[in-house]
């Protein structure tokens, strides 16, 4: 097992170091320049679009979920173990400087997130629940390469609903065990947690995207608020250390001797890799949620999903970093993952806080399991429309949650890192080839916004684009969901 873990780890590190990281950085910078720093320039528009209600059909029924609900579905996947255990691991291995590179790549990656989610909206298709789409769909429809879309879909299914959801379940087991003072997850304890998680997961995922959206719409804001409040309390208790914390983040980011055995390269790699695992900018996962929203212009959801990157990294990940750096004098080389965050919190608030953290971890990780599941479902339906295939997928995804609760996470972490690199590379190639379309849509959106209009797009305004199924006048009917009168 150790040999397999080392093999996956070496493969993943080589892929990230020599292929994924350079492509991710170059494309992020290119998208930033080409769009006029859309991720910064249009920040007010992001918040404005977030409040748009779902569009409705002539009979008053919703066309699909709202922009905010799509945001929460993607945030449900983004905000999870990566924000707590992933950030802790980045600091333990790469030092405080890894936080700077996490921030830097979130800003650069915001442009990539805008491009991928705008394209996902443009090339979305209709489904029984409204809309679905994502990288597999714009690979098939925009690039006319179905084989590429199928390849991406398979990689995503292996990565998110199976590998990543198993990790989320494993972290829940570990955090709950830690809350009860156990050094490790016992078989009976793991089976019990796994069974409970599996039942809860099944109750949600067998209900379709609308139930998923309703669950995440409630869970995501509440869990984020709870965790942010906890972090602010600890930061408030250590205000005198904040200048030192910020100083270490910026100075260690460029210290060639700062990381254990790896120098500056290890600092950057940890910040970028753990940052991408958390915010998913350019990875190709969030567009699967972004495509489900009913909006009047593809750019709107591109902007909203970019805001999701900021929400994840600059708010939630930063809270974890501040908790650790304010509480632990020398985190480099400390226990990696959730253990480091637990140590930091309990050292500040006492042992009772480990129970509160277990609740927070449950909310974070369970919502990620739900978001991961939906990403897989959208890609299963891209490959096959057969109901039996979907039911089999739902069963296997639920089983993965159970198995993750009782399994060792080492091999899965390293395997997931490698498969995430392949997934990111495939998506980045696609959005690089289609980015011109996204920037045309951005100019179209901006021209209408400058006139004080609510931007609206229909496919006949760019008839030369191929592969567009939606975006008829019916799809962008600007009527909003009416208030339901009780009788």
Buried (B, 14 or more C-beta within 10 A) or exposed (E): EEEEBEBBBEBBBEBBBEBBBEBBBEBBEBBBEBBEBBBEEBBEBBEBBBEBBBBBEEEEEBBBBBBBBBBBBBBBBBBBBBBBBBBBBBBBBBBBBBBBBBBBBBBBBBBBBBBBBBBBBBBBBBBEBBBBBBBBBBBBBBBEBBEBBBBBBBBBBBBBBBBBBBBBBBBBBBBBBBBEEEEEBEEEBBBBBBEBBBEBBBEBBEEBBBBBBBBBBEBBEEBBEBBBEBBEBBBEEBEEBBEEBBEBBEEBBEBEEBBEEBEBEBBBBBBBBBBBBBBBBBBBBBBBBBBBBBBBBBBBBBBBBBBBBBBBBBBBBBBBBBBBBBBBEEBBEBBBBBBBBBBBBBBBBEEEBBBBBBBBBBBBBBBBBBBBBBBBBBBBBBBEEEEEEBEEBBEEBBBBBBBBBBBEBBBBBBBBBBBBBBBBBBBBBBBBBBBEBBBEBBEBBBEBBEEEEEBBBBBEEBEEBEBBBBBEEEBBBEEEBEEEEEE
